[in-house]
Amino acid sequence: MKVDEQLLLKDIETSRNTLQTDKLDMSFGEIMSMYEKDEIIINPEFQRLYRWTGYQKTRFIESIIIGIPIPPIFVAEDKNGRWELVDGLQRLSTMLSFFGILKTLPEKNDWTLNDGDLIRSLENYKCSELPIKIQLNIKRASCRVEIIKWNSQYDLRFELFNRLNTGGSPLTNQEIRNSLYRALSSEFNSFLKKLSQNEKFIKLIDVSREQMDELYLEELVLRFMSLYRNGNNVKSSIAQHMTEFMRQAVENKKFNYTMYEQIFDKTIDILSPLGSKIFRAKSHVFSTAVYDTTMIGIAENIHLYGGAKLEKIKSKIEVVKSDEKYQAMTRSGGNNSVQRVIKRLGFSKEIFGKL
């Protein structure tokens, strides 16, 4: 049934009013000047590291030289008015390193151009070796900067970056979350990173180097925390649920870090001896459904499993993977839809609630 038209219009207006944005057309010279004054913050610790190839970097500089329009960069304003880069890391880092001023990865400065797709004679030139006219043209080239203002609601900021994040190496949900919420406090980001570096957890999840760079381990830690004793509050997709949980945690000065660390570590200690296959489906692919059901099932019944035999725990996980009732209740709809998440958490209580 359709909602009342007036209610629809009111909801649209409310959403528009809670998101405050601005946009500026700036020269790369101005952006570089702001960067040198620490008015633009690039923090690869919480974003994907700068890793464009020589070909990609040359192609970007070549585009600037010949005047091809480039996508905007996206920044989030912090409480002091500084800009935190959220999308555009590869492009901006390429420009800064080309001019030799990239602070976070100085070893990548002063690189040499390859032959261009259109300008073959660019090959072997460094920035300082280009004609002054070309150097100045690059600095004067304009770039659109999309700014999310400090007093915007953070869930809408996340949605904006998630939907407009269309660069050559799009950011993952967790990279966006970390970048946005670090403007409020870096404590929670650091906490996620700390838990994700648990050696037993790393071996248990067994993901690729690329997934680690994209903060997948941190996302799985957040996923666990957002669902632990919190299943009744899953009202939206798991991605939105995790984002809201992180926002509330960052804003909560009394957030119980100790409790979450203890329960996470205890759960991993119990499951670690079973090896990385426990979260793998029959196809041998990592399953977030099995991860949710098992991690939450053990954690919420931790008193039962501290001294339990490994074969007993393993048999319960096998039930999760093969039980027809479980398969039927999660077969339709998206794997991370609200109903699917709620159903598998209910099944988790049923399976792991008793030895």
VEXDREN-2710 file (C-alpha; in Angstrom, 1 decimal):
% VEXDREN-2710
k/r/px/py/pz
1/MET/0.0/0.0/0.0
2/LYS/1.3/3.4/-0.9
3/VAL/2.0/5.9/1.8
4/ASP/0.1/9.2/2.0
5/GLU/1.4/11.7/-0.5
6/GLN/2.0/14.4/2.1
7/LEU/4.0/12.0/4.2
8/LEU/6.1/11.1/1.2
9/LEU/6.8/14.8/0.4
10/LYS/7.6/15.4/4.1
11/ASP/10.1/12.5/4.1
12/ILE/11.8/13.8/1.0
13/GLU/12.1/17.3/2.4
14/THR/13.5/16.1/5.7
15/SER/16.2/14.1/3.9
16/ARG/17.2/17.0/1.7
17/ASN/17.4/19.4/4.7
18/THR/19.6/17.1/6.8
19/LEU/22.3/16.8/4.1
20/GLN/24.4/19.9/3.7
21/THR/26.8/20.0/0.8
22/ASP/28.9/22.5/-1.1
23/LYS/31.0/22.4/-4.3
24/LEU/33.9/24.4/-5.5
25/ASP/35.9/24.5/-8.7
26/MET/39.6/24.8/-7.6
27/SER/42.9/24.7/-9.4
28/PHE/45.2/21.8/-8.5
29/GLY/47.7/24.5/-7.4
30/GLU/45.2/25.7/-4.8
31/ILE/44.5/22.1/-3.7
32/MET/48.2/21.4/-3.4
33/SER/48.7/24.6/-1.3
34/MET/45.9/23.5/1.1
35/TYR/47.5/20.1/1.4
36/GLU/50.9/21.6/2.3
37/LYS/49.2/23.6/5.0
38/ASP/47.4/20.5/6.4
39/GLU/44.0/21.8/5.4
40/ILE/43.3/18.7/3.4
41/ILE/44.0/15.4/5.2
42/ILE/44.9/12.2/3.4
43/ASN/45.2/9.3/5.7
44/PRO/46.0/6.0/3.9
45/GLU/45.9/4.2/7.2
46/PHE/42.1/4.2/7.0
47/GLN/41.8/4.2/3.2
48/ARG/43.1/2.0/0.4
49/LEU/46.7/2.7/-0.2
50/TYR/47.9/4.7/-3.2
51/ARG/48.6/2.0/-5.7
52/TRP/48.0/3.2/-9.2
53/THR/50.4/1.8/-11.8
54/GLY/52.7/3.9/-13.9
55/TYR/50.3/3.6/-16.8
56/GLN/47.4/4.9/-14.8
57/LYS/49.4/7.8/-13.3
58/THR/50.7/8.8/-16.8
59/ARG/47.2/8.6/-18.3
60/PHE/45.8/10.9/-15.5
61/ILE/48.5/13.5/-16.0
62/GLU/48.1/13.3/-19.8
63/SER/44.4/13.9/-19.4
64/ILE/45.1/17.0/-17.4
65/ILE/47.6/18.3/-20.0
66/ILE/45.3/17.9/-22.9
67/GLY/42.2/19.2/-21.0
68/ILE/40.1/16.1/-20.6
69/PRO/37.5/16.6/-17.8
70/ILE/38.2/14.5/-14.7
71/PRO/35.8/13.2/-12.0
72/PRO/35.4/15.4/-8.9
73/ILE/37.0/14.5/-5.6
74/PHE/34.9/14.1/-2.5
75/VAL/35.8/15.5/1.0
76/ALA/34.2/15.5/4.4
77/GLU/34.5/18.7/6.5
78/ASP/35.6/18.1/10.1
79/LYS/34.7/20.2/13.1
80/ASN/37.7/22.4/12.5
81/GLY/36.8/23.1/8.9
82/ARG/39.6/20.9/7.5
83/TRP/38.8/18.5/4.6
84/GLU/39.2/14.8/5.0
85/LEU/39.6/13.1/1.6
86/VAL/37.0/10.3/1.1
87/ASP/37.1/9.6/-2.6
88/GLY/39.8/10.7/-5.1
89/LEU/42.8/9.3/-3.2
90/GLN/44.4/7.8/-6.4
91/ARG/44.0/11.0/-8.4
92/LEU/45.1/13.5/-5.7
93/SER/48.0/11.3/-4.6
94/THR/49.1/11.1/-8.2
95/MET/49.2/14.9/-8.6
96/LEU/50.9/15.4/-5.2
97/SER/53.5/12.8/-5.8
98/PHE/54.2/14.1/-9.4
99/PHE/55.1/17.5/-7.9
100/GLY/57.1/15.7/-5.2
101/ILE/55.1/16.8/-2.1
102/LEU/53.2/13.7/-1.1
103/LYS/53.9/13.4/2.7
104/THR/52.4/10.0/3.5
105/LEU/54.3/8.0/0.9
106/PRO/57.4/10.1/0.1
107/GLU/59.1/7.2/-1.6
108/LYS/56.5/7.5/-4.4
109/ASN/57.4/11.2/-5.2
110/ASP/59.2/12.4/-8.3
111/TRP/58.2/9.6/-10.5
112/THR/58.8/9.4/-14.3
113/LEU/56.0/9.4/-16.9
114/ASN/55.5/6.6/-19.3
115/ASP/54.6/7.2/-23.0
116/GLY/51.1/8.5/-23.1
117/ASP/48.2/7.0/-25.1
118/LEU/48.0/10.3/-27.1
119/ILE/51.3/12.0/-26.3
120/ARG/53.9/9.4/-26.8
121/SER/56.8/11.9/-26.2
122/LEU/55.9/12.2/-22.5
123/GLU/58.0/9.1/-21.8
124/ASN/60.9/9.5/-19.3
125/TYR/59.9/13.0/-18.2
126/LYS/59.7/14.0/-14.6
127/CYS/57.5/16.9/-13.5
128/SER/60.6/19.2/-13.0
129/GLU/61.8/18.3/-16.5
130/LEU/58.6/19.4/-18.3
131/PRO/58.5/22.9/-19.8
132/ILE/57.5/25.5/-17.2
133/LYS/54.5/26.3/-19.4
134/ILE/53.2/22.7/-19.0
135/GLN/53.9/22.6/-15.3
136/LEU/51.9/25.8/-14.8
137/ASN/49.1/24.5/-17.0
138/ILE/48.8/21.4/-14.8
139/LYS/48.7/23.5/-11.6
140/ARG/46.1/25.8/-13.1
141/ALA/43.8/23.0/-14.3
142/SER/40.6/23.0/-12.4
143/CYS/39.1/20.2/-10.3
144/ARG/35.6/20.0/-8.9
145/VAL/35.5/19.5/-5.1
146/GLU/32.3/18.1/-3.6
147/ILE/32.1/19.0/0.1
148/ILE/29.9/17.3/2.8
149/LYS/29.5/19.8/5.6
150/TRP/30.3/19.0/9.2
151/ASN/26.7/19.4/10.4
152/SER/25.2/16.9/8.0
153/GLN/23.8/13.7/9.3
154/TYR/26.4/11.0/9.0
155/ASP/24.2/8.2/7.7
156/LEU/23.3/10.5/4.7
157/ARG/26.9/11.3/4.2
158/PHE/27.7/7.6/4.0
159/GLU/24.9/7.1/1.5
160/LEU/26.1/10.0/-0.7
161/PHE/29.7/8.7/-0.9
162/ASN/28.6/5.2/-1.3
163/ARG/26.4/6.1/-4.3
164/LEU/28.8/8.6/-5.9
165/ASN/32.0/6.6/-5.3
166/THR/32.6/5.8/-9.0
167/GLY/36.4/6.2/-9.4
168/GLY/38.8/3.7/-11.0
169/SER/39.3/2.0/-7.6
170/PRO/36.0/2.5/-5.7
171/LEU/36.1/2.6/-2.0
172/THR/34.5/-0.2/0.0
173/ASN/31.7/0.5/2.5
174/GLN/34.2/0.1/5.4
175/GLU/36.7/2.6/3.9
176/ILE/33.9/5.1/3.5
177/ARG/32.7/4.5/7.1
178/ASN/36.2/4.9/8.5
179/SER/36.9/8.1/6.6
180/LEU/33.6/9.7/7.5
181/TYR/33.6/8.9/11.2
182/ARG/37.2/9.6/11.8
183/ALA/36.2/13.3/11.6
184/LEU/34.3/12.7/14.9
185/SER/36.9/10.5/16.6
186/SER/39.6/8.1/15.5
187/GLU/39.2/5.9/18.7
188/PHE/36.6/3.5/17.2
189/ASN/38.5/3.2/14.0
190/SER/41.7/2.3/15.9
191/PHE/39.7/-0.2/17.9
192/LEU/38.4/-2.0/14.8
193/LYS/41.9/-2.1/13.4
194/LYS/43.3/-3.5/16.7
195/LEU/40.7/-6.4/16.8
196/SER/41.1/-7.1/13.1
197/GLN/44.9/-7.6/13.6
198/ASN/44.2/-10.6/16.0
199/GLU/46.5/-13.3/14.4
200/LYS/44.0/-16.1/15.1
201/PHE/41.2/-14.1/13.5
202/ILE/43.4/-13.4/10.4
203/LYS/44.1/-17.1/10.0
204/LEU/40.5/-18.1/10.6
205/ILE/39.1/-15.7/8.0
206/ASP/41.9/-16.3/5.5
207/VAL/41.2/-13.6/3.0
208/SER/43.4/-12.1/0.2
209/ARG/45.9/-9.3/0.6
210/GLU/43.6/-7.2/-1.5
211/GLN/40.6/-7.8/0.8
212/MET/42.8/-6.9/3.8
213/ASP/43.8/-3.6/2.1
214/GLU/40.1/-2.9/1.5
215/LEU/39.5/-3.3/5.3
216/TYR/37.4/-6.4/4.9
217/LEU/38.7/-7.8/8.2
218/GLU/37.7/-4.6/10.0
219/GLU/34.3/-4.8/8.3
220/LEU/33.8/-8.3/9.7
221/VAL/34.7/-7.2/13.2
222/LEU/32.2/-4.4/12.9
223/ARG/29.6/-6.8/11.6
224/PHE/30.1/-9.0/14.6
225/MET/29.9/-6.1/17.1
226/SER/26.8/-4.7/15.4
227/LEU/24.9/-8.0/15.7
228/TYR/26.1/-9.2/19.1
229/ARG/23.1/-9.0/21.5
230/ASN/21.6/-6.6/19.1
231/GLY/19.6/-8.8/16.7
232/ASN/16.3/-7.1/17.7
233/ASN/17.6/-3.8/16.4
234/VAL/18.2/-4.9/12.8
235/LYS/15.7/-2.7/11.0
236/SER/17.5/-2.2/7.7
237/SER/20.0/-3.9/5.4
238/ILE/23.1/-5.2/7.2
239/ALA/25.3/-2.5/5.6
240/GLN/23.0/0.3/6.9
241/HIS/22.7/-1.4/10.3
242/MET/26.5/-1.5/10.6
243/THR/26.8/2.1/9.6
244/GLU/24.3/3.2/12.2
245/PHE/26.0/1.1/14.8
246/MET/29.3/2.6/14.1
247/ARG/27.9/6.1/14.1
248/GLN/26.3/5.6/17.5
249/ALA/29.5/3.9/18.9
250/VAL/31.7/6.8/17.7
251/GLU/29.4/9.4/19.3
252/ASN/29.0/7.4/22.6
253/LYS/31.8/8.5/25.0
254/LYS/30.9/5.6/27.3
255/PHE/31.1/2.9/24.6
256/ASN/32.1/-0.4/26.3
257/TYR/35.3/-1.2/24.3
258/THR/36.5/-3.7/26.9
259/MET/33.4/-5.8/26.7
260/TYR/33.4/-6.1/23.0
261/GLU/37.1/-6.8/22.9
262/GLN/36.8/-9.6/25.5
263/ILE/33.8/-11.3/23.8
264/PHE/35.4/-11.1/20.4
265/ASP/38.7/-12.5/21.5
266/LYS/37.1/-15.3/23.5
267/THR/34.9/-16.3/20.5
268/ILE/37.9/-16.3/18.2
269/ASP/39.9/-18.4/20.8
270/ILE/37.2/-21.0/20.8
271/LEU/36.8/-21.2/17.0
272/SER/40.5/-20.8/16.0
273/PRO/41.5/-24.5/16.4
274/LEU/38.9/-25.5/13.9
275/GLY/40.7/-23.7/11.0
276/SER/39.6/-21.4/8.2
277/LYS/37.2/-23.9/6.6
278/ILE/34.5/-23.4/9.2
279/PHE/33.3/-20.2/7.6
280/ARG/33.4/-21.6/4.1
281/ALA/30.3/-22.8/2.3
282/LYS/30.2/-26.0/0.3
283/SER/31.6/-24.0/-2.6
284/HIS/34.6/-23.2/-0.4
285/VAL/33.8/-19.5/-0.7
286/PHE/33.7/-17.4/2.6
287/SER/30.1/-17.2/3.8
288/THR/29.0/-14.2/5.8
289/ALA/25.8/-16.1/6.6
290/VAL/27.8/-18.9/8.3
291/TYR/30.1/-16.3/9.9
292/ASP/27.1/-14.4/11.4
293/THR/25.4/-17.6/12.6
294/THR/28.5/-19.2/14.1
295/MET/30.2/-16.1/15.6
296/ILE/27.0/-14.8/17.2
297/GLY/25.9/-18.3/18.3
298/ILE/29.1/-18.9/20.2
299/ALA/29.5/-15.4/21.6
300/GLU/25.9/-15.2/23.0
301/ASN/26.4/-18.6/24.6
302/ILE/30.0/-18.2/25.5
303/HIS/29.5/-19.8/28.9
304/LEU/28.7/-23.1/27.2
305/TYR/31.6/-23.3/24.8
306/GLY/34.7/-22.3/26.8
307/GLY/35.5/-25.9/27.6
308/ALA/33.4/-27.7/24.9
309/LYS/35.0/-30.4/22.8
310/LEU/36.0/-29.2/19.3
311/GLU/34.1/-32.0/17.6
312/LYS/30.9/-30.8/19.3
313/ILE/31.4/-27.3/18.0
314/LYS/32.3/-28.5/14.6
315/SER/29.2/-30.7/14.4
316/LYS/27.0/-27.6/15.1
317/ILE/28.7/-25.6/12.4
318/GLU/28.0/-28.5/10.0
319/VAL/24.4/-28.3/10.9
320/VAL/24.4/-24.6/10.0
321/LYS/25.9/-25.4/6.6
322/SER/23.6/-28.3/5.8
323/ASP/20.4/-28.1/7.7
324/GLU/17.4/-28.0/5.3
325/LYS/15.4/-25.7/7.6
326/TYR/18.3/-23.2/7.7
327/GLN/18.7/-23.4/3.9
328/ALA/15.0/-22.9/3.4
329/MET/14.7/-19.8/5.6
330/THR/17.6/-18.0/3.9
331/ARG/17.2/-19.2/0.3
332/SER/15.2/-16.3/-1.1
333/GLY/16.1/-12.6/-1.1
334/GLY/19.5/-11.0/-0.8
335/ASN/22.0/-12.6/1.5
336/ASN/22.2/-9.4/3.6
337/SER/18.6/-8.4/3.6
338/VAL/16.8/-7.7/6.9
339/GLN/14.7/-10.8/7.0
340/ARG/17.6/-13.1/6.1
341/VAL/19.8/-11.7/8.8
342/ILE/17.1/-11.9/11.4
343/LYS/16.2/-15.5/10.4
344/ARG/19.8/-16.7/10.7
345/LEU/20.3/-15.0/14.0
346/GLY/17.2/-16.8/15.3
347/PHE/18.5/-20.1/13.9
348/SER/21.8/-19.3/15.7
349/LYS/20.0/-19.2/19.0
350/GLU/18.3/-22.5/18.2
351/ILE/21.5/-24.3/17.3
352/PHE/24.0/-22.9/19.7
353/GLY/21.7/-22.2/22.7
354/LYS/22.4/-25.7/24.1
355/LEU/25.3/-28.1/23.9
END
